[in-house]
């Protein structure tokens, strides 16, 4: 069983179809590299999994929606420009086999990633990097984008979008859900092959930061109810910022409310 270090903070979370939870944890200070854990909800134990000596600062994480050939897509913030690491999960041996590193100017500043298959994924991208991204999130300017990787190359599927944050791909309903920080809403897109079709936005009353799909199909949202307070913990670790966790049913019919 893992004893969580005081300086550790969780940055990414996702689960497989069979209910194995993955957690990306990083140090509060740059004293060591990040770690990946699996978590079992039944016995409430976490186990660290090795990552083929890959130096990483894992943040966003997404698991391919398949019971077989489980792939882990991981945003690595180890360098100034982000990369996407693709890993194979060897569950019996609790090991991650590093398959490839995806780097491209279009994903220099990734916020989140959403796996579609064992080879394809969506990513939310900001124009600014580091602490400068705060400017993007505090004002409603359409500087962000959503990109799709088909296993070989990238395609921008939403070229101008306001401060995109968390992503969720619903493989059953073929829907991509996108958190819009500055607009206090969740955007709904229907996935059409390698493209997406905008449907509508759902107001959630706060600024969403991360999204997860719950077992019952509802959306778990972490968000900032007071947007300007979000600035404080980004500038220094001392102050706190109010936060909320919401469970929301996102309707696919734009005429229905959440």
Secondary structure, DSSP 8 states (H G I E B T S, - for coil): -----TTEEEEEEEE-TTS-EEEEEEESSTTS--EEEEEETTTTEEEEEB-TT----EEEEEE-S-SSS-EEEEEE-SSSS-EEEEEEEETTTTEEEEEEEE--GGGTTEEEEEESSSS-EEEEE-SS-GGGHHHHHHS----EEEEEE-SS-EEEEEEEESSEEEEEEETTTTEEEEEETTTTEEEEEEEETTEEEEEEEEE-SSEEEEEEE-TTS-EEEEEESSGGGHHHHHH-SSS----EEEEE---SSTTS--
